[in-house]
Amino acid sequence: MKITGFQTYHVRPRWLCLKIETDAGIVGWGEPTLEGRAQTVETAVREMMRELIGQDPRRIEHHWQTLHRGGFYRGGPVLTSALSGIEQALWDILGRSLNVPVHQLLGGRVRDRIRMYGWSGGEPTGDYVENVQRSVAAREFSAYKLVPVPAMQAIETPAVVDRVVALVAGVREKIGRSVDLALDFHGRVSPAMAPRLAQALEPFQPFFLEEPVLPGDTAALKDLAGRTTIPIAAGERLFTRWQFQELIEQRAVAVVQPDLSHCGGIWEARKIAAMAESRNIAIAPHCPLGPIALAASLQLAACTPNFLIQEHLTLGEGLLKQPFQVVDGHVAVPTAPGLGIEIDEDLLQGRIFAGDWRAPQFRLPDGSFAEW
């Protein structure tokens, strides 16, 4: 089997989809999305794919090593996101060629269903509590995540802390104590403020505290982990096992969150998960992207013993011929070949755009830039 061509598609709201074609008539799909930089990643995909035309798509590890190491410069969000989407598509091809799901090629499933968590918007607006309460009443999920913090200065007033606590307290009161509530600080909080906020939020027993400080600051994460009982989660903006190594070896987190469209792909995320497992650290793949990225994440979840819970913002409605179905907060382990999905290319064509989605911008009261 040989790779004969590929196509890229910018799909609303902000996804970049990749289709790799072979001379056997088998195609594979991947999602090399990088939020706000999809056009840049598309160029990297085209450069990398030049190396793969005419090659056997089933030599996934060989191609990964060549693309990651062969350009002299390696790593970072753009190159690794491009590599991740390509790698996903190669696994899709391999699974389809053997008529088995990808997780069967990675050791087989270790669970029968995969726990999902719901989101309540992206900003702490007034309808947060009501949205979560309605979802809980409908038994959609048994866990939710919200971003309770606004754009924050390095040192904030007690009033800001009080507002964050009041928001979390309101959600916890409405949903009760049998539903998990994860909190995402999105890297907005300084190492000075993170312990203060964590201490104030401990009575509500959050499921985990995600990105309490900016990524890469392992010392601050470890310091915070030693000062709070809330499990710390991080990793969505780290790339390949080498960047996760210190985080895991230092036990700076209780949960690692590699993004399969950024960290290097399915097999790289499985390696990261195995490293974490050796330190009794759980994995909760990051996935605020499209259904192809979700499909890749579910394949990982199916075969990974230390998997905790799966993020998602879409189940594939409007793009997949058969969207994923959530039942009592879980989706079934996919059983169809490859990534287990079929793209409706007619629907895809109707959602194509230029790929010029821009990340939101936030400002502090003095007009200076604030972390997204």
GUMI-526819 format. One record per residue (C-alpha): residue number from 1; residue in three letters; x, y, z. Coordinates in steps of 0.1 Angstrom, whole numbers, always signed. Example, Ala and Ser with C-alpha at 12.3 -4.5 7.8 and 13.67 -1.06 7.14 Angstrom:
REM residues 2
{drenlum 1; 'ALA'; {+123; -45; +78}}
{drenlum 2; 'SER'; {+137; -11; +71}}
//
This chain:
REM residues 372
{drenlum 1; 'MET'; {+0; +0; +0}}
{drenlum 2; 'LYS'; {+13; +35; -9}}
{drenlum 3; 'ILE'; {+2; +70; +0}}
{drenlum 4; 'THR'; {-9; +87; -32}}
{drenlum 5; 'GLY'; {-23; +121; -20}}
{drenlum 6; 'PHE'; {-40; +142; +7}}
{drenlum 7; 'GLN'; {-65; +169; +12}}
{drenlum 8; 'THR'; {-68; +195; +39}}
{drenlum 9; 'TYR'; {-101; +212; +49}}
{drenlum 10; 'HIS'; {-108; +242; +72}}
{drenlum 11; 'VAL'; {-141; +233; +88}}
{drenlum 12; 'ARG'; {-162; +256; +110}}
{drenlum 13; 'PRO'; {-161; +265; +137}}
{drenlum 14; 'ARG'; {-122; +262; +138}}
{drenlum 15; 'TRP'; {-111; +227; +128}}
{drenlum 16; 'LEU'; {-85; +216; +103}}
{drenlum 17; 'CYS'; {-93; +182; +89}}
{drenlum 18; 'LEU'; {-68; +161; +69}}
{drenlum 19; 'LYS'; {-76; +132; +45}}
{drenlum 20; 'ILE'; {-48; +109; +34}}
{drenlum 21; 'GLU'; {-54; +88; +3}}
{drenlum 22; 'THR'; {-38; +55; -7}}
{drenlum 23; 'ASP'; {-36; +33; -39}}
{drenlum 24; 'ALA'; {-56; +7; -21}}
{drenlum 25; 'GLY'; {-87; +30; -20}}
{drenlum 26; 'ILE'; {-84; +33; +18}}
{drenlum 27; 'VAL'; {-84; +68; +32}}
{drenlum 28; 'GLY'; {-76; +80; +67}}
{drenlum 29; 'TRP'; {-86; +111; +86}}
{drenlum 30; 'GLY'; {-68; +132; +111}}
{drenlum 31; 'GLU'; {-72; +166; +128}}
{drenlum 32; 'PRO'; {-41; +187; +130}}
{drenlum 33; 'THR'; {-60; +216; +144}}
{drenlum 34; 'LEU'; {-41; +244; +163}}
{drenlum 35; 'GLU'; {-65; +269; +177}}
{drenlum 36; 'GLY'; {-59; +303; +160}}
{drenlum 37; 'ARG'; {-30; +290; +139}}
{drenlum 38; 'ALA'; {-47; +265; +117}}
{drenlum 39; 'GLN'; {-35; +281; +85}}
{drenlum 40; 'THR'; {+1; +280; +97}}
{drenlum 41; 'VAL'; {-3; +243; +106}}
{drenlum 42; 'GLU'; {-18; +236; +72}}
{drenlum 43; 'THR'; {+14; +247; +56}}
{drenlum 44; 'ALA'; {+34; +225; +79}}
{drenlum 45; 'VAL'; {+12; +195; +70}}
{drenlum 46; 'ARG'; {+18; +202; +33}}
{drenlum 47; 'GLU'; {+56; +203; +39}}
{drenlum 48; 'MET'; {+55; +171; +59}}
{drenlum 49; 'MET'; {+33; +152; +34}}
{drenlum 50; 'ARG'; {+58; +157; +7}}
{drenlum 51; 'GLU'; {+80; +132; +26}}
{drenlum 52; 'LEU'; {+51; +106; +27}}
{drenlum 53; 'ILE'; {+38; +105; -9}}
{drenlum 54; 'GLY'; {+47; +71; -23}}
{drenlum 55; 'GLN'; {+55; +57; +12}}
{drenlum 56; 'ASP'; {+37; +28; +30}}
{drenlum 57; 'PRO'; {+13; +44; +54}}
{drenlum 58; 'ARG'; {+15; +15; +78}}
{drenlum 59; 'ARG'; {+51; +23; +89}}
{drenlum 60; 'ILE'; {+37; +47; +115}}
{drenlum 61; 'GLU'; {+66; +48; +140}}
{drenlum 62; 'HIS'; {+91; +52; +112}}
{drenlum 63; 'HIS'; {+73; +81; +96}}
{drenlum 64; 'TRP'; {+68; +97; +130}}
{drenlum 65; 'GLN'; {+105; +96; +138}}
{drenlum 66; 'THR'; {+114; +109; +103}}
{drenlum 67; 'LEU'; {+90; +138; +104}}
{drenlum 68; 'HIS'; {+97; +147; +140}}
{drenlum 69; 'ARG'; {+135; +145; +139}}
{drenlum 70; 'GLY'; {+143; +148; +102}}
{drenlum 71; 'GLY'; {+139; +185; +98}}
{drenlum 72; 'PHE'; {+166; +194; +123}}
{drenlum 73; 'TYR'; {+142; +217; +141}}
{drenlum 74; 'ARG'; {+116; +198; +161}}
{drenlum 75; 'GLY'; {+87; +202; +185}}
{drenlum 76; 'GLY'; {+66; +231; +194}}
{drenlum 77; 'PRO'; {+29; +237; +188}}
{drenlum 78; 'VAL'; {+29; +241; +150}}
{drenlum 79; 'LEU'; {+51; +212; +139}}
{drenlum 80; 'THR'; {+38; +188; +165}}
{drenlum 81; 'SER'; {+2; +196; +157}}
{drenlum 82; 'ALA'; {+8; +189; +120}}
{drenlum 83; 'LEU'; {+25; +157; +129}}
{drenlum 84; 'SER'; {-3; +147; +153}}
{drenlum 85; 'GLY'; {-30; +150; +126}}
{drenlum 86; 'ILE'; {-9; +130; +101}}
{drenlum 87; 'GLU'; {-3; +103; +127}}
{drenlum 88; 'GLN'; {-40; +100; +135}}
{drenlum 89; 'ALA'; {-48; +95; +98}}
{drenlum 90; 'LEU'; {-21; +68; +94}}
{drenlum 91; 'TRP'; {-36; +49; +123}}
{drenlum 92; 'ASP'; {-70; +53; +107}}
{drenlum 93; 'ILE'; {-56; +38; +75}}
{drenlum 94; 'LEU'; {-39; +9; +93}}
{drenlum 95; 'GLY'; {-71; +0; +113}}
{drenlum 96; 'ARG'; {-93; +2; +82}}
{drenlum 97; 'SER'; {-68; -20; +63}}
{drenlum 98; 'LEU'; {-70; -47; +90}}
{drenlum 99; 'ASN'; {-107; -41; +97}}
{drenlum 100; 'VAL'; {-101; -35; +134}}
{drenlum 101; 'PRO'; {-104; -4; +156}}
{drenlum 102; 'VAL'; {-72; +14; +165}}
{drenlum 103; 'HIS'; {-75; +5; +202}}
{drenlum 104; 'GLN'; {-73; -32; +192}}
{drenlum 105; 'LEU'; {-38; -25; +177}}
{drenlum 106; 'LEU'; {-27; -9; +210}}
{drenlum 107; 'GLY'; {-35; -38; +232}}
{drenlum 108; 'GLY'; {-72; -40; +231}}
{drenlum 109; 'ARG'; {-99; -24; +252}}
{drenlum 110; 'VAL'; {-96; -23; +290}}
{drenlum 111; 'ARG'; {-131; -9; +296}}
{drenlum 112; 'ASP'; {-166; -12; +281}}
{drenlum 113; 'ARG'; {-175; +25; +281}}
{drenlum 114; 'ILE'; {-158; +58; +283}}
{drenlum 115; 'ARG'; {-167; +85; +309}}
{drenlum 116; 'MET'; {-172; +120; +294}}
{drenlum 117; 'TYR'; {-176; +154; +311}}
{drenlum 118; 'GLY'; {-198; +183; +301}}
{drenlum 119; 'TRP'; {-189; +220; +298}}
{drenlum 120; 'SER'; {-208; +250; +310}}
{drenlum 121; 'GLY'; {-197; +277; +285}}
{drenlum 122; 'GLY'; {-163; +292; +284}}
{drenlum 123; 'GLU'; {-167; +322; +306}}
{drenlum 124; 'PRO'; {-182; +327; +341}}
{drenlum 125; 'THR'; {-214; +344; +330}}
{drenlum 126; 'GLY'; {-247; +345; +349}}
{drenlum 127; 'ASP'; {-262; +314; +333}}
{drenlum 128; 'TYR'; {-235; +290; +345}}
{drenlum 129; 'VAL'; {-254; +276; +374}}
{drenlum 130; 'GLU'; {-286; +272; +355}}
{drenlum 131; 'ASN'; {-269; +255; +325}}
{drenlum 132; 'VAL'; {-252; +229; +347}}
{drenlum 133; 'GLN'; {-283; +223; +368}}
{drenlum 134; 'ARG'; {-305; +216; +337}}
{drenlum 135; 'SER'; {-279; +192; +324}}
{drenlum 136; 'VAL'; {-276; +174; +357}}
{drenlum 137; 'ALA'; {-314; +171; +359}}
{drenlum 138; 'ALA'; {-314; +155; +324}}
{drenlum 139; 'ARG'; {-287; +130; +336}}
{drenlum 140; 'GLU'; {-264; +140; +307}}
{drenlum 141; 'PHE'; {-231; +137; +326}}
{drenlum 142; 'SER'; {-218; +129; +360}}
{drenlum 143; 'ALA'; {-190; +154; +358}}
{drenlum 144; 'TYR'; {-187; +190; +345}}
{drenlum 145; 'LYS'; {-159; +215; +340}}
{drenlum 146; 'LEU'; {-161; +253; +341}}
{drenlum 147; 'VAL'; {-137; +283; +340}}
{drenlum 148; 'PRO'; {-145; +302; +372}}
{drenlum 149; 'VAL'; {-118; +328; +370}}
{drenlum 150; 'PRO'; {-118; +360; +349}}
{drenlum 151; 'ALA'; {-87; +376; +334}}
{drenlum 152; 'MET'; {-66; +381; +365}}
{drenlum 153; 'GLN'; {-38; +404; +376}}
{drenlum 154; 'ALA'; {-7; +390; +393}}
{drenlum 155; 'ILE'; {-21; +399; +427}}
{drenlum 156; 'GLU'; {-59; +403; +429}}
{drenlum 157; 'THR'; {-82; +418; +455}}
{drenlum 158; 'PRO'; {-102; +398; +480}}
{drenlum 159; 'ALA'; {-134; +408; +461}}
{drenlum 160; 'VAL'; {-122; +389; +430}}
{drenlum 161; 'VAL'; {-115; +358; +451}}
{drenlum 162; 'ASP'; {-149; +361; +467}}
{drenlum 163; 'ARG'; {-166; +362; +433}}
{drenlum 164; 'VAL'; {-148; +331; +421}}
{drenlum 165; 'VAL'; {-157; +313; +453}}
{drenlum 166; 'ALA'; {-194; +324; +451}}
{drenlum 167; 'LEU'; {-196; +311; +415}}
{drenlum 168; 'VAL'; {-182; +277; +424}}
{drenlum 169; 'ALA'; {-203; +275; +456}}
{drenlum 170; 'GLY'; {-235; +283; +436}}
{drenlum 171; 'VAL'; {-228; +255; +411}}
{drenlum 172; 'ARG'; {-219; +230; +438}}
{drenlum 173; 'GLU'; {-250; +238; +457}}
{drenlum 174; 'LYS'; {-273; +232; +427}}
{drenlum 175; 'ILE'; {-257; +200; +415}}
{drenlum 176; 'GLY'; {-251; +184; +448}}
{drenlum 177; 'ARG'; {-221; +163; +459}}
{drenlum 178; 'SER'; {-226; +132; +438}}
{drenlum 179; 'VAL'; {-215; +151; +406}}
{drenlum 180; 'ASP'; {-179; +159; +399}}
{drenlum 181; 'LEU'; {-169; +195; +392}}
{drenlum 182; 'ALA'; {-136; +203; +376}}
{drenlum 183; 'LEU'; {-122; +238; +375}}
{drenlum 184; 'ASP'; {-101; +252; +347}}
{drenlum 185; 'PHE'; {-79; +283; +355}}
{drenlum 186; 'HIS'; {-67; +283; +319}}
{drenlum 187; 'GLY'; {-32; +295; +330}}
{drenlum 188; 'ARG'; {-47; +328; +340}}
{drenlum 189; 'VAL'; {-36; +327; +376}}
{drenlum 190; 'SER'; {-2; +336; +389}}
{drenlum 191; 'PRO'; {+18; +313; +411}}
{drenlum 192; 'ALA'; {+12; +338; +439}}
{drenlum 193; 'MET'; {-26; +338; +436}}
{drenlum 194; 'ALA'; {-31; +300; +428}}
{drenlum 195; 'PRO'; {-26; +288; +464}}
{drenlum 196; 'ARG'; {-49; +315; +477}}
{drenlum 197; 'LEU'; {-77; +305; +453}}
{drenlum 198; 'ALA'; {-71; +268; +457}}
{drenlum 199; 'GLN'; {-74; +271; +495}}
{drenlum 200; 'ALA'; {-106; +290; +492}}
{drenlum 201; 'LEU'; {-121; +264; +468}}
{drenlum 202; 'GLU'; {-111; +233; +488}}
{drenlum 203; 'PRO'; {-144; +231; +507}}
{drenlum 204; 'PHE'; {-162; +224; +473}}
{drenlum 205; 'GLN'; {-139; +194; +466}}
{drenlum 206; 'PRO'; {-132; +200; +429}}
{drenlum 207; 'PHE'; {-126; +170; +407}}
{drenlum 208; 'PHE'; {-94; +186; +396}}
{drenlum 209; 'LEU'; {-78; +220; +391}}
{drenlum 210; 'GLU'; {-67; +224; +355}}
{drenlum 211; 'GLU'; {-38; +247; +344}}
{drenlum 212; 'PRO'; {-37; +267; +376}}
{drenlum 213; 'VAL'; {-6; +284; +363}}
{drenlum 214; 'LEU'; {+9; +287; +329}}
{drenlum 215; 'PRO'; {+23; +255; +313}}
{drenlum 216; 'GLY'; {+60; +248; +317}}
{drenlum 217; 'ASP'; {+62; +260; +352}}
{drenlum 218; 'THR'; {+67; +226; +369}}
{drenlum 219; 'ALA'; {+81; +242; +400}}
{drenlum 220; 'ALA'; {+50; +262; +406}}
{drenlum 221; 'LEU'; {+27; +232; +399}}
{drenlum 222; 'LYS'; {+46; +211; +424}}
{drenlum 223; 'ASP'; {+46; +238; +450}}
{drenlum 224; 'LEU'; {+8; +242; +446}}
{drenlum 225; 'ALA'; {+3; +204; +447}}
{drenlum 226; 'GLY'; {+20; +204; +480}}
{drenlum 227; 'ARG'; {-2; +231; +494}}
{drenlum 228; 'THR'; {-37; +219; +484}}
{drenlum 229; 'THR'; {-58; +188; +486}}
{drenlum 230; 'ILE'; {-73; +195; +451}}
{drenlum 231; 'PRO'; {-58; +172; +424}}
{drenlum 232; 'ILE'; {-38; +193; +399}}
{drenlum 233; 'ALA'; {-41; +187; +361}}
{drenlum 234; 'ALA'; {-20; +201; +333}}
{drenlum 235; 'GLY'; {-5; +192; +299}}
{drenlum 236; 'GLU'; {-27; +205; +271}}
{drenlum 237; 'ARG'; {+0; +229; +259}}
{drenlum 238; 'LEU'; {+29; +204; +262}}
{drenlum 239; 'PHE'; {+43; +185; +232}}
{drenlum 240; 'THR'; {+57; +150; +231}}
{drenlum 241; 'ARG'; {+68; +128; +260}}
{drenlum 242; 'TRP'; {+100; +148; +265}}
{drenlum 243; 'GLN'; {+80; +179; +277}}
{drenlum 244; 'PHE'; {+58; +157; +299}}
{drenlum 245; 'GLN'; {+88; +139; +315}}
{drenlum 246; 'GLU'; {+96; +165; +342}}
{drenlum 247; 'LEU'; {+59; +170; +351}}
{drenlum 248; 'ILE'; {+55; +132; +356}}
{drenlum 249; 'GLU'; {+89; +125; +373}}
{drenlum 250; 'GLN'; {+84; +154; +397}}
{drenlum 251; 'ARG'; {+48; +142; +405}}
{drenlum 252; 'ALA'; {+37; +179; +400}}
{drenlum 253; 'VAL'; {+3; +168; +388}}
{drenlum 254; 'ALA'; {-23; +141; +396}}
{drenlum 255; 'VAL'; {-37; +142; +361}}
{drenlum 256; 'VAL'; {-19; +147; +327}}
{drenlum 257; 'GLN'; {-39; +161; +299}}
{drenlum 258; 'PRO'; {-21; +156; +265}}
{drenlum 259; 'ASP'; {-41; +168; +235}}
{drenlum 260; 'LEU'; {-39; +141; +207}}
{drenlum 261; 'SER'; {-40; +169; +181}}
{drenlum 262; 'HIS'; {-10; +187; +196}}
{drenlum 263; 'CYS'; {+11; +163; +216}}
{drenlum 264; 'GLY'; {+23; +140; +187}}
{drenlum 265; 'GLY'; {-8; +119; +181}}
{drenlum 266; 'ILE'; {-23; +87; +194}}
{drenlum 267; 'TRP'; {+8; +66; +199}}
{drenlum 268; 'GLU'; {+27; +94; +215}}
{drenlum 269; 'ALA'; {-2; +100; +239}}
{drenlum 270; 'ARG'; {-2; +63; +248}}
{drenlum 271; 'LYS'; {+35; +66; +256}}
{drenlum 272; 'ILE'; {+28; +96; +278}}
{drenlum 273; 'ALA'; {+1; +77; +295}}
{drenlum 274; 'ALA'; {+24; +48; +302}}
{drenlum 275; 'MET'; {+50; +72; +317}}
{drenlum 276; 'ALA'; {+22; +86; +339}}
{drenlum 277; 'GLU'; {+10; +52; +349}}
{drenlum 278; 'SER'; {+44; +44; +363}}
{drenlum 279; 'ARG'; {+40; +72; +388}}
{drenlum 280; 'ASN'; {+3; +65; +395}}
{drenlum 281; 'ILE'; {-9; +96; +376}}
{drenlum 282; 'ALA'; {-41; +95; +357}}
{drenlum 283; 'ILE'; {-47; +108; +322}}
{drenlum 284; 'ALA'; {-76; +129; +310}}
{drenlum 285; 'PRO'; {-70; +138; +273}}
{drenlum 286; 'HIS'; {-76; +174; +264}}
{drenlum 287; 'CYS'; {-101; +178; +234}}
{drenlum 288; 'PRO'; {-119; +211; +228}}
{drenlum 289; 'LEU'; {-117; +204; +191}}
{drenlum 290; 'GLY'; {-136; +185; +164}}
{drenlum 291; 'PRO'; {-150; +149; +161}}
{drenlum 292; 'ILE'; {-119; +135; +145}}
{drenlum 293; 'ALA'; {-97; +146; +174}}
{drenlum 294; 'LEU'; {-124; +132; +197}}
{drenlum 295; 'ALA'; {-124; +98; +179}}
{drenlum 296; 'ALA'; {-86; +96; +183}}
{drenlum 297; 'SER'; {-90; +104; +220}}
{drenlum 298; 'LEU'; {-117; +77; +225}}
{drenlum 299; 'GLN'; {-94; +51; +209}}
{drenlum 300; 'LEU'; {-67; +60; +235}}
{drenlum 301; 'ALA'; {-93; +60; +263}}
{drenlum 302; 'ALA'; {-104; +25; +254}}
{drenlum 303; 'CYS'; {-70; +9; +258}}
{drenlum 304; 'THR'; {-54; +29; +286}}
{drenlum 305; 'PRO'; {-56; +16; +322}}
{drenlum 306; 'ASN'; {-50; +50; +339}}
{drenlum 307; 'PHE'; {-76; +69; +318}}
{drenlum 308; 'LEU'; {-98; +91; +340}}
{drenlum 309; 'ILE'; {-123; +110; +319}}
{drenlum 310; 'GLN'; {-127; +125; +284}}
{drenlum 311; 'GLU'; {-132; +162; +274}}
{drenlum 312; 'HIS'; {-153; +170; +244}}
{drenlum 313; 'LEU'; {-171; +200; +228}}
{drenlum 314; 'THR'; {-189; +181; +200}}
{drenlum 315; 'LEU'; {-201; +146; +194}}
{drenlum 316; 'GLY'; {-198; +150; +157}}
{drenlum 317; 'GLU'; {-233; +163; +148}}
{drenlum 318; 'GLY'; {-232; +179; +114}}
{drenlum 319; 'LEU'; {-200; +162; +103}}
{drenlum 320; 'LEU'; {-201; +125; +112}}
{drenlum 321; 'LYS'; {-225; +101; +95}}
{drenlum 322; 'GLN'; {-231; +86; +129}}
{drenlum 323; 'PRO'; {-223; +110; +158}}
{drenlum 324; 'PHE'; {-212; +96; +191}}
{drenlum 325; 'GLN'; {-240; +90; +216}}
{drenlum 326; 'VAL'; {-238; +98; +253}}
{drenlum 327; 'VAL'; {-257; +75; +277}}
{drenlum 328; 'ASP'; {-256; +83; +314}}
{drenlum 329; 'GLY'; {-224; +103; +309}}
{drenlum 330; 'HIS'; {-206; +77; +289}}
{drenlum 331; 'VAL'; {-200; +67; +253}}
{drenlum 332; 'ALA'; {-195; +31; +242}}
{drenlum 333; 'VAL'; {-160; +20; +232}}
{drenlum 334; 'PRO'; {-159; +24; +194}}
{drenlum 335; 'THR'; {-159; -9; +175}}
{drenlum 336; 'ALA'; {-158; +2; +138}}
{drenlum 337; 'PRO'; {-124; +0; +120}}
{drenlum 338; 'GLY'; {-97; +26; +123}}
{drenlum 339; 'LEU'; {-108; +57; +142}}
{drenlum 340; 'GLY'; {-144; +43; +142}}
{drenlum 341; 'ILE'; {-160; +72; +123}}
{drenlum 342; 'GLU'; {-173; +80; +89}}
{drenlum 343; 'ILE'; {-170; +116; +76}}
{drenlum 344; 'ASP'; {-201; +129; +57}}
{drenlum 345; 'GLU'; {-181; +148; +30}}
{drenlum 346; 'ASP'; {-213; +165; +18}}
{drenlum 347; 'LEU'; {-218; +180; +52}}
{drenlum 348; 'LEU'; {-181; +188; +54}}
{drenlum 349; 'GLN'; {-182; +208; +22}}
{drenlum 350; 'GLY'; {-210; +229; +36}}
{drenlum 351; 'ARG'; {-188; +239; +66}}
{drenlum 352; 'ILE'; {-156; +248; +48}}
{drenlum 353; 'PHE'; {-142; +283; +54}}
{drenlum 354; 'ALA'; {-109; +302; +51}}
{drenlum 355; 'GLY'; {-95; +289; +84}}
{drenlum 356; 'ASP'; {-90; +325; +97}}
{drenlum 357; 'TRP'; {-105; +318; +132}}
{drenlum 358; 'ARG'; {-88; +340; +158}}
{drenlum 359; 'ALA'; {-83; +334; +195}}
{drenlum 360; 'PRO'; {-102; +357; +218}}
{drenlum 361; 'GLN'; {-83; +386; +234}}
{drenlum 362; 'PHE'; {-86; +397; +270}}
{drenlum 363; 'ARG'; {-75; +428; +287}}
{drenlum 364; 'LEU'; {-67; +437; +323}}
{drenlum 365; 'PRO'; {-83; +469; +338}}
{drenlum 366; 'ASP'; {-53; +490; +328}}
{drenlum 367; 'GLY'; {-57; +478; +291}}
{drenlum 368; 'SER'; {-27; +455; +291}}
{drenlum 369; 'PHE'; {-29; +419; +277}}
{drenlum 370; 'ALA'; {-44; +392; +298}}
{drenlum 371; 'GLU'; {-40; +354; +294}}
{drenlum 372; 'TRP'; {-67; +337; +273}}
//
